[in-house]
């Protein structure tokens, strides 16, 4: 039976179904139009129901950030999973366990990891699907395609008995820090050109490169041509968040998750009211820098609807307390009386979702379902 | 059977038993010496085994931050619990459920919450234990003891049929931001003097004040005389963290929890190595300001032992990636090779612990047990 938002225990993580479905079909159309397969990163939602909607819309396989996510989604029926994290050598035994049950793909970007994986896979009589992780300019992990050792490592992966070489993979994480749409397009082109160029160089050297994988939500928003690329792995797009809205990757009305909270303290003369959404509801992600910063996230104008409040925001948090401030003095009157409810847009939806056990799924302003957040570690 | 730290899957949350036990007995002795009951805040550890150690050492009841913590600890055999958060009116039904089963104490600091609680409790035929929350100078929540309405609210709580008035309670959260030990002592005295003075004023007005409750870890470190106070509710002291060590509330060797991580990427020429401890292992708590800041936390010098590394630290995080940097160029050689392990001291142990499902309990450098983190929301 549908539950009204005013009847829900707070704090609660709300997921707007219409916005989610719009985001999923829009990104699938974008990938289809660019001629690439979509392999969504499920670290954003950690939710089987959301993953199934992505699959139903046309996604080919999924991407995970941890082995726990891999196991949870494998148990939920997902049989083609890429663990987009540099292989943790101490966990190769668990990788082999997954590789026996599903098509499980890992990332390697060092000779040490390649050697350990090859040896363990051969001993187990397996060939483990493996991507070579490439740094396309983000500067986090992945090999530098300009270095001689990078080609040597690709050759090793392509010829190792314990490895099934899937190709080359990158994440343009620096697209999150793009100054504007033009800067984002420049980074998106860099992501593509570095990868397509490296694939060509490897192929010219006689190394078969089955696939080229790229992807981040901001670079996918910018891409206009992915010739030479086979798949993309954005994740955040399912939900978006204030960060993405602030930098123009999405519109505020595209943000699918919010946190419902109650006003619990409103002392006379205080420059804030206290709500029951603190660091363990929102995370402590600081969101965008500079004048676009809205503390831990802006409030919405209403309990339903997509319009952000022009002046009220979650200014700071302690573990379970949130400090709401507003530039409008009138807000610190009746609207924020003790017992009233507010809704907060997260700075970073991936981290906020990971703070909760479940989504309250909202359609037309009422809660119609509850979906589990698989947040085990 | 004991497990070596080198055999543990990473990332893992380690809890050093000897340090934990030292912290628990030291704080209990401090409370005993000051003549106050100790009611530890379990939001730091969310762990039945740690709570039982605190109880065995002499604690009288516990403090929780959420109703989920209250239910989990009640189910685990704790029968005297204070929910130290301004009453969430929408959750009074759950409060009554707990009040039927255990001695469950709530905080009220508004007329709206007092009226709603009194009415619901009377309808249920209960008297709910209730503290009046007082602001002793932190400026978060709680009534201003100088205001006339505060005495009226105390009188209302002391006379309401649905309420059993427990007395007045405060949290000196501003002690976390004290500049030095002298400033901490000033805040500790303020915490005590405001509360003892307000209790006297209420009693002079004919309002019985059964108890006075104070408490934060930094103010407890400073207190030299708690005459007129009945109980204290510090929480962080069980674990401490880099923040508390940086400001001198504890020594670095008093920090009981750390995160064990593996080096997964170490590219030639990169100014960092990547470990498998990101925002969902450490939280994004920024720790101390200024020159004491060490990113998301300093590394330890070794896998065992309490000595912080003089130069290596977790500089930044993405969701699951941690960027380790070091001022010593030699560190970016063999010590941080792919597959090596590091240990990180958390900036804020309460938030870090809440990122994990379990503690790996360490005695003499080996894992001897696993304890659950009750991190449901």
HADDOCK unambig.tbl for C-alpha pairs under 7 A between the chains (distance, minus, plus):
assign (segid A and resid 9 and name CA) (segid B and resid 90 and name CA) 6.43 0.50 0.50
assign (segid A and resid 9 and name CA) (segid B and resid 91 and name CA) 6.35 0.50 0.50
assign (segid A and resid 65 and name CA) (segid B and resid 320 and name CA) 6.87 0.50 0.50
assign (segid A and resid 86 and name CA) (segid B and resid 264 and name CA) 5.65 0.50 0.50
assign (segid A and resid 86 and name CA) (segid B and resid 265 and name CA) 6.60 0.50 0.50
assign (segid A and resid 87 and name CA) (segid B and resid 264 and name CA) 6.45 0.50 0.50
assign (segid A and resid 88 and name CA) (segid B and resid 262 and name CA) 6.96 0.50 0.50
assign (segid A and resid 88 and name CA) (segid B and resid 264 and name CA) 5.72 0.50 0.50
assign (segid A and resid 89 and name CA) (segid B and resid 339 and name CA) 5.73 0.50 0.50
assign (segid A and resid 90 and name CA) (segid B and resid 9 and name CA) 6.44 0.50 0.50
assign (segid A and resid 91 and name CA) (segid B and resid 9 and name CA) 6.37 0.50 0.50
assign (segid A and resid 112 and name CA) (segid B and resid 338 and name CA) 6.67 0.50 0.50
assign (segid A and resid 141 and name CA) (segid B and resid 265 and name CA) 5.95 0.50 0.50
assign (segid A and resid 143 and name CA) (segid B and resid 267 and name CA) 6.77 0.50 0.50
assign (segid A and resid 262 and name CA) (segid B and resid 88 and name CA) 6.97 0.50 0.50
assign (segid A and resid 264 and name CA) (segid B and resid 86 and name CA) 5.66 0.50 0.50
assign (segid A and resid 264 and name CA) (segid B and resid 87 and name CA) 6.45 0.50 0.50
assign (segid A and resid 264 and name CA) (segid B and resid 88 and name CA) 5.73 0.50 0.50
assign (segid A and resid 265 and name CA) (segid B and resid 86 and name CA) 6.60 0.50 0.50
assign (segid A and resid 265 and name CA) (segid B and resid 141 and name CA) 5.95 0.50 0.50
assign (segid A and resid 267 and name CA) (segid B and resid 143 and name CA) 6.77 0.50 0.50
assign (segid A and resid 284 and name CA) (segid B and resid 284 and name CA) 5.40 0.50 0.50
assign (segid A and resid 284 and name CA) (segid B and resid 285 and name CA) 6.36 0.50 0.50
assign (segid A and resid 285 and name CA) (segid B and resid 284 and name CA) 6.37 0.50 0.50
assign (segid A and resid 320 and name CA) (segid B and resid 65 and name CA) 6.86 0.50 0.50
assign (segid A and resid 338 and name CA) (segid B and resid 112 and name CA) 6.66 0.50 0.50
assign (segid A and resid 339 and name CA) (segid B and resid 89 and name CA) 5.75 0.50 0.50
assign (segid A and resid 356 and name CA) (segid B and resid 377 and name CA) 6.07 0.50 0.50
assign (segid A and resid 357 and name CA) (segid B and resid 376 and name CA) 6.54 0.50 0.50
assign (segid A and resid 357 and name CA) (segid B and resid 377 and name CA) 6.19 0.50 0.50
assign (segid A and resid 376 and name CA) (segid B and resid 357 and name CA) 6.56 0.50 0.50
assign (segid A and resid 377 and name CA) (segid B and resid 356 and name CA) 6.07 0.50 0.50
assign (segid A and resid 377 and name CA) (segid B and resid 357 and name CA) 6.19 0.50 0.50
